[in-house]
């Protein structure tokens, strides 16, 4: 045997006496005997002890004498944590380490031997005593494969992955007995406590749901859902709204904690519960399975960076918390943790006010079950408030100026003079007010309201055209068909004039009617605009002496855009019967396109006057302001911009939506603007400073249309799920929800002059008339007055059409539920309604394209 000197002290080796022949025989007989498993390579009828220190090595290849390693810990040369003696079988089954850490010597040892002994006993004792403990191991060879031996340059075995196995196993009872003898009472009690939660194979038994890893969220969510479905009917609508945020945050937590299989199983198990209300969000997050997906997914980032606000009755929420605390080990603690981390729960006392009384809660629950309230959702805001800072506490709503814009003193004098002259020419009928009297009554009603001033909005001085328009407004307002509301339970008789466009080959994207009821314009998917006269007369045009154009016709094309036209809007106008007065007809047309531009067209020369550029993506909607100077655009770049016709750059940029702005609108006094987005939120902004003043949440689909009432106090918004919501602008709260349209989108809304009736048209091919004054919560779920029909949403760029339910013919599946505030419904054969308007005399005009 050859030894080598080194700078480090040698490993402690204790010489062992020569075994007797009887001892050798017993050891070799035991190794050759059949065992429950096949012995690995290092159990051979010879012994080889190899160890290597830092700078020296020693090999023992002869059959004796045997060396017994001292009971010390072994550490890998490059390691920082001691590796203790372990048996390969026991380390796989129970992971119990037994070691003696008396010396920090750093050396590396690989044992490859037959019969051996150690400080813990002989090899025969180890094999005989642990036969039952190794039954579950398929083969010790599989364990030895995890620790391969490689040879270095000197052809000497060197372990690349070193773990020193203990050469014996100690039963739990032996350890406890040893600790008791030595007086380690605390260690003994801890060992007994931990051993009590192990199965027969030594694996820990999870007694709490939060200790089960990935499956804990599925178990907890199922427990909560079962309890909610078995609770009282009065609390079910409130408690069911908790399921969606708990589902989303639990799913995102599973993906963030790297449980891809558990997250997928959880998503597929419960997604059907939320398919109707949260279809878009489910589609957006269904591909998430890893932490990287959570960090990169836009929808996931919105949820993870905000707390989900929800309002519950105090009794229902307390009952839920008590139940979760009683089921703490079964998953209640998991749900409580999600609520505390990701939800902002606001509790209300239903006894404190009449709005939250027991009867009203039951009525609203039946009418709007499955629909979120206006103060529910991600932003964490108070109802109607645009302040989304959760640390702001109870936010006071901004005071709004919702009154009509007051007329200038000079303008009022000119209007009175014109009205007196008109009364002298055409005296009023018996019992009818004169034009001057009607004008005075109208002014008195408007002066009592808080209204902005013309200086705040920087409006230009009035001109003669403004005088002619105001005079004509007074005439039409006095002579209009009055709709005061329902009489004797019968709704007002409203008729609709429908203009249907044939042979369009599904190329029309949008429609708009001029307020003077003379023109209609259509935006085409072929990048041009076509304008028709409603009465079929030839359109006027300016013909130059050298021009070779054809004679005047009833339609004209406006060519200039390089992409599909998504919206058109006529400038404010009114029909005038006085040929001597200044013209009050529409003179300009706005259009927006996929080419990211907005164009201003002249309806006198039929040419493009200005091209407005500023948006970075396609522009979805454009609307004129009520006074004809400002206009508004909404785009895919998630912004809304305010423009002025005499400026080529935008004046205001309204930023706050999480997705593209699909529809925009003005308040009647021009002091505020409205935006509707695919994020299902409606926002209200102040024109003077660009600040948000209201935010309304509660829609279950993308916002497709907006319209503010002529009174300026109510806003109507519609979505592609078939619902119309009325919002009280002053209070910032939901007034009521109306249902009747099929899915596919409600594309147009219009108010009567009195703000008591609303008209709507959409993809289901119907025009519906709604009574605003009548509430629908008293009638519960509503009534089925029509099984619906089939209409199709038109998109000039889409190759396929999507059939949606509507009204007209029967359809398969669930009937369309119609709330009791619907007055009437007018069905078309096969024409989705793109535009519907109330004229100033309360006549309804609608337009759509026939599906060929």
ABEGO torsion letter per residue (X at the ends): XBBBBBABBBBBBBBBBBBBAAAAAAAAAAAABBBABBBBAABBABBBBBBBBBGBBBBBABAOBBBBBBBBBBBBAABABBBBBBBAAAAAAAGBBBBBBABABBBBBBBBBBBBBBAAEBAAAAAAAAAAAAAABABAAAAAAABBBBBBAAGBBBBABBBBBBABBBBAAAAAAAAAAAGBAAAAAAAAAAAAABBAAGBBBBABAAAAEAAAAAAAAAAAAAAAAABBAAAAAAAAAAAAAAAAAAAAAAAAAGBAAAAAAAAAAAAAAAAAAAAAAAAAAAABABAAAAAABAAAAAAAABBBBBBBBAAAAAAAAAAAAAAAAAGAAAAAAAAAAABBBBBBBAAABAAABAAAAAAAAAAABGBBBAABEAAGBBBGBABABAAAEBBBBBBBBABBBBBBAAAAAAAAAAAAAAAAABBBBBGBBBAAAAAAAAAAAAAABBBBBAAAAGBBBBBAAAAAAAAAAAAAAAABBBBAEBBGGBBBBBBBBBBBBBGAGGABABBBBBAAGABBBBBBAAGBBBBBBAAGBBBBBBBBAABABBBBBABBBBBGBABBBABBBBBBBBBBABAABBBABBABBBBBBAAGBBBBBBAAAGBBABBBBABABBBABBBBBAAGABBBBBBAAGBBBBBBAABABBABBBBGBABBBABBBBBAAGABBBBBBAAGBBBBBBAAAGBBABBBBGBABBBABBBBBAAGABBBBBBAAGBBBBBBAAAGBBABBBBGBBBGEBABBBBBAAGABBBBBBAAGBBBBBBAABBAAAAEAEBBABAEBBBBBBBAABABBBBBBBBGBBBBEBBBBBBAABABBBBBABBBBABBBBBAAGBBBBBBBBBX
